[in-house]
Amino acid sequence: NKMQIDGLHNLKVLRENGEKKSLVISATGTGKTYLAAFDVKHVKPKKVLFIAHRTNILNAAIKTFKSIMPKQKYGLLDANHKETDVDFLFAMINSISKDEILNSFNVKEFEYVIFDEIHHGGAATYLKVFNYFKPEFLLGLTATPERNDNFNIYDLFDNNIAHEVRLQDALENELLVPFHYYGVTDIINENVEISEETDINMLTSEQRVEHILQQSNHYSYSGDNLACLVFVSSIEEAKILANKLPKALALTGQNTEQQRIEAIKQLENGQLNFILTVDIFNEGIDIPCINQVILLRPTESSIVYIQQIGRGLRLSKNKEFVVIIDFIGNYKKNFLIPIALSGNGSYDKDELKFFLKYGTNQVLGESTINFEHIAEQKILEKIDATNFSTKAMIKKDYDELKNKLGRIPMLIDFYINKKINPNVILKYKNNYYEVLEVFEDNIEQLNIQEQLYLDFISRMFTPAKRVHDIFILKT
């Protein structure tokens, strides 16, 4: 596809310029593994190592690589397999990171090494393997390089980003199915609202189960059978709801890999209609048949939110679109919903409110966004009540940008990269220099007059609400 053509060209150019590492950032379902396989075919290495953190990812990757290069000898290294005398080795990180296994390989054994889901790269096991091998070329694949612990994934790859395709780009290029999003009110009755404090009995009550089924039936699905993935807050909630919903099963971290594979098969063939889970299907799982995603949990992270709705976006023969039903309670971080759906991390309150009203006009392709009136009001209240111009909010985006760019970000970098809006930043301090003084130890000192100039420009012209503001800034 278009993403892969561009990515392959950029990887070729990077290597021609003497680079030995690169990162590919690409939304779930856009063909990252195929891109890696196409690049390996182009480079023609004798030995390749592909590393991931789940056996199902490795098996899917082997299938992909075999479809392009069937003549090579393939092997799997995990808890149950040790097929290492091969051309292309697909290894579980927990297995290859063991000293006795890792040390059995020469550091230059593999000419081409690929790390899938490399946003886990800050883990000790990943770093151990990453630093051990010295390949001719090293490729990292991820849909979400941003991390909550601020580990710098970009630095691992010398800030070489071969290609970056986010959700909005993938939808525009029809690499994913369109989604129809419905933000509905998560309410048990007129007197009880769902919130972070709601107890398990309320969350699993007959009234709520009836409400969930009613909305699932009402908004329906595309395809022959309902194949719905339901994200909930706790393992206990998943298990109780699975007993109350028809043809449903709870899958959690307590289940084995084999049990997960079997459950996915049952969803695909119609034996199951609902799989309820907490976090285990956020990433690294390929279930193209999913035609409905239900969110029954508070939104704590826009990254996780996109990972979860992304489970239903993969192209499938029998599916024209996916239905996303988001049960919106009185949650503290409801403002993250329009941020995640729009891909706009500006935290500009006017832009967020505009998206709530006219979201369908702002998402690309045939996708649609609809909020029930009460659900919309809940989000509006959270937007109005939340102060986005705080040190913590700005520092998060500042650190992400600094990691990505490999330098201190300029104010315009936030705008270009769809991060927190410069206007929001300048409500925290009088000017960006004062922000940098908080975040950095060795900033060049400005005199009082220079600071006053910055104050004046920041206060008077940066909002750029009037035509002449823009002309003055440009001049």
N, C-alpha and C positions, 0 to 999 in steps of 0.2 A: 504494500500500500504506500501512499504518499509519504507517511511518516517514516517508513523503513528506507525508502529511496533517499530522502534527505539525510537520515541518520547514517546510512552507509557512506554517502559522499563525505560527510563531515568526519567520520572515523578515518577514512582514507587520507583526507587532508591533514588531520592531526598526526598520523603516522609519518606522512611525508615531511612534516615539520619536526620530526624527531621525538614526538611524544610517545610515551610507553603506557599511559593510563588514560582512561576516559570513563565518564559517567553518562548513562542514558536515563533521562527522567521521562517516563511515559505512562499515561493513565492506564488503569487496569483494562485489559481487553484489547489493547491497540497493537499487540504483536511484538512485545519486547523480546521474547524467547526466539521467535522467528528471525528478528533483526540480528540477534547474536549468532544464530546458525548461518544466516546469509553472509555475515562478516567472516566467520570461521571458514566458510567455503571459499571466500575471496582470498583470505590470507594463506590458506593451505598449510596450517601447522601439522606436524606429525602427531603430536600428543596434546590433548585438550583436557582441562579440568573444569567442571561445572559444579559449583557449590550452592546448596540451599539448606533451609532448616526444616524441611518436611519431605518425607518420602514421596508423597503424592505429587509435589512440585517436580521432583527428580524424574519420576516416571513419565509425567507429561512432557518434560523437557527432552527425555530420550526419544519419545515418540515424534516430537517436532524435528529433532536433529536427524533422525533416521529417515524422515520423509524427504529430506533435502540431500543427505549424504548416506545412502543405504549401505555402502560397501565397507565403511569403517567398522572396527570391532568395538562394541559398547559394553560398559560394565557399570554395576551399581555397588556403591559402598555405603552401607548403613548398618544398623544393629544386627540384621539377619543375613546380609550379603557382604562378601569381600572379593569382588571380581576386579582385581587391580591390574592384571596383566592384559591391558586393553589399550586401544588408541585414544578413545574418549571415555574418561571416567566421570561419573556423576556421583558426587559424594555428599553425604549428610554432614553438616558442620560438626555435630556432636561426636561423630565417628572419626573424621579425618583430623580433628584437633587433639586427639589422644596421642600422647608422646610416642608410644611404640609404633603407631601407624604413621604419624607425620614424619618421624625420623627415618622411616623406611624408604622415603622418597628423597631423591636428590633435589636440591633447591631449584635446579634448572630442568627438572624432569619434564615439566609442561611448558610448551612455548606460548600457549594461550590459556589464560585463567579467567573464568567468569564467576562473579559473585551475584547471585540473584537475591532480591529483597535486601539490598545492601544498606538500607536504612537501619538494619540491625548491626551495622559494622562497628559500633562502639562497644559491643560485647567483647569480653576477654577472649572467648573462643575464636571469634572472627578476626580480631587483631592479631592473635597468635598465628593463624594460618596466613593471613594477609601479609604479615611481615616475614614469614618463612620462605615462601616461594619467590623466585626471581624470573618471571616469564618475560618473553619478548614483548607481550602485550597483555594488559590487564583491564577487564571491562566490568563495570558495576551497573546493575539494573535496579531501578526502583520506580514506583509510582509516586512515592512521598518521601523526599529527602529530608523534609523538616522533622525535627525531633524535639520532644519536650525536655530532654536533658541537655540540649544545646551542644551535643557532640558534633564536631565539624566533619560531616561526611565529604563535603566538597574538597577539603584539605587532603583527604586520603588519595584523591585523584588529581592533585595539583590544579584544582579548579578548572579542569578540562571538561566542559559539558558538550558532548557531541550533538545532543539533541534534547529538546524539551517540549513535550506535548502534554498539556493539562486537559482536564475534563472538557472544558469549553471547546478547545481545539479539536478534540476527538469527535465531539458531537457535530461540529461544523463540517468535518471531513467525512462524516457518516461511517466512522470506524466502530461506532457503538450504536445500539438501538436507541431511539428517542425514549424519554421517560415522561410519564404524566404524573405529576406530583400533587398530592392532596394533603394539605395541612388541616387536620380535623381536631376538634376539641376532645381531649381525654378527660371525660367527666363521668362519674358514677351516677350521681343524681344532682339535682339543682343545688343541694346544700354542701356537696363534697367535691372538691377539686383535687386532682392528682398533683402531687408535688414530690420533691425529694424525700419528704418526711412521711409520706403515705405508707402505712404498714402493709405487710404481705397479705393479710386477709382481705383488705380492700382491693389490692392489685389483682387478686385472683378470685374476686367475688363473681357470683353468677351474673350480676348486672354488667360488670366489665367484660366478661366473656361474651355475653350477648351483644354488647356494643361493638366488640372487635369483629365478631362474625358478621354483624349487620353491615359494617363499613366495608369489610372484605368482599362480601357478596355484591354490595351496591356499586363499588368501583370496578369490580370484576378483573379480568385478565385477558391476555392475548394468547391463544393456543387451545389445545384440546383439553388439557387438564390443568387445574390450579397447582402451581409449584411455588410455594410461598416460604420465604425466609423471614423469621420473626426475631428481632433483637430485643432482649429484655435486660433488666437491671441486675438480676441475681440468678444464681443456679437454682435456688429454691423456687423462684417465680417461674423459671423455664420448666421445671419438672411438674409443678402443679398445673400450669396452663396446658401443658402437653396432655395431661390426663383429662382435661375438660374440653379441648378442641377436637373436632373429628379428624381421624387419620393424621394424627400429630405425633411428633417424637422430639424429645429434648436431647440436644447434643452439647456437651460441655467439655472442659479440659480433663474431666474424669474419664471420658470415653477413649478407647484405643483408636489407633489409626484405622484398623480394620473395621471397627464399628462405624466410623465416619464414612468410609468408602461404601459400606453396605447401605447406610441411610441415604446417601446421595443417589445410589442406584434405585432405591425405592421411590425417591422423589421423582426421578427421571421417568420411571415406568408407571407412575400414577398410584402406586400402593400407599404413598404418603402424599398429603397435601400441604402439611406444615412441618418445617423444622424450626424449633425454638432454640436460640443460643444466646450466649452473653457476648463474648468477644472472639471466640475461636475462628470465626469465618470473616474477620475483618480483612484478611489478606491471604494470599497464597493458596487460593482454592478456585477451581474453575468449574462452575456449574451453569453452563449456558441456558439450561431449561428454566431457570428462575424467571417467572413472569410477574411476581408480586413481592414487594419487600415491605414489611410492616415494622415501624419503629415505635417501641413501647417503652422508651427510656429517655432520661434527660440528655440533652446535648452538652457534653463536656468539652468536646474538641471538634473543630471544623475538619481536621484531618481524618479523624475516626469516622465522622459523619459521612464524608465523601467515600471513604473505604467501604462503608456499609451499604450505601445506596449503589455503589459501583458493582456490588455482587450481582445485580440484575441487569447490567448494561451490556453484557456480552452478546454478540450476534448469535442467533440460533435459527435454524430452518423454519421452525414452527412458531416463531415469535416476531411480531411486528413492533412491539413496544413493551416496556415494563411499567407497571403501576407501583408508585411509591406512596404508601399511606403512613403519614407521620402523625401520631397521636400526641398532640401538644398540650402539656399540662402547665401548671404555674411554676415553671422551672426558672432557676436563677439566670441561666445562660441561654435563654431562648433567642437572644439577639444573634447567636452564632448560626442560626438556621438560614437567614437570608445571605449571610456572609459565605457560607459553604455552597449554597445553591448557585449564587451569582459568580463565585470565583473572585469576588471583589473584596479584598481585605483592607479597604481604605478606612473602615470604621467611621465614615462620614454619615452622620445621623440622617441627613436629608436623602442621601443616596440609598440608605437601607430602607427608609420609609417608602421611597419611590419604588423600590424593587418589590416590596410587599404588595403594592397596589398594581403594578404593571410588569410583574416578573416575566410573564409569557412573552412579552415584546422584547425582553432583554436576553433571554436564553436563545442559543443558536439552534438552527434546524427545526424539527417539528415538535420538540418538547414543549410541555405546557406546565404552568405553575398556578395552583389555585389554593387559596386559604379560606376556610370558613370564617365568618365575621368575628366570632368570639375568639378563635385561635389567633387571628390577625391582631385583635385588640391586645391579647396577652403579650404578643411579641412587641407591639408598639410601646406598651407600658414599660417593658424591660429596656428597650432602646432609650426611651426618655429618662429612665431612672439610673442608667449606667454611665459612669464617668470613664470615657475611653482615653482621656488625656492624662494617664497615670504613668509613673516611671515603669512599672511592671509591664504594662501593655506595650509601651514604646520600645522598651529594652528587648522584648521578645522578637519583634520584627527587626530591630536594629542588629541583634546578634545573628539572626538568620541571613540578613543581607550581607553583613560583614563576612560571614562564612562563605556565602555564595560568590561574592565579588573578589574576596581575597584582599580587601582593603577597607578603610573606613568609608562608609557610604556617604554620598552627598545627599542633600535634601531631595534633589530631583530623582535620585535612584529609588526612593520610596514610591514615587508616583509612577515611574516607568515599570517597576516590578509589581504594581498593584498591591503594595503594602500599605501600612497605616498612612493616612493622608497628611501631607505637610501642615495643613491647617490644624489638624488634630494635635500634631506634635507641638505646634507653636501656641497651643493653649496650655501646655505644660510649663514652658519657659518662654521668656521674651524673645529669644532667637535660638537658632540651631547651635551656635557656639556655646551657649550656656548648657544645652543638652549634652554636647560632647564633653564638656567639663565634668559632668556627672558620670559619664560612661567610660571615659578614657583618662589615663594617668598623665600622658605626655603630649598635651595639646599646645601648639604654639600660642603664646600669649598675645592678646590684642590690647591695645590701649583703650582708654575710656571713650575717646572720640570714635574710634572704629566700632566699638560696641554700640554706641548710640546710633551710628549709621545703620547697623544691622537691626537694632530695635525698630527704627523708623520704617525701614523697608519691609521688615517682617509684619509689623502691625498694620501699615497702611496699604500695602500693595499685594502681599502674598495671597489674601483671600481671592483676589482677581474676580470680584463680582461685577466690576464695571469695565467697559471696553478700554478706557484709558489706563487702567491698572496694568493691563497686559502690554500695552505699548511702552509704558514706563519701564516695566521689568525687562522687556526686550532690549530697550535702549541702554 
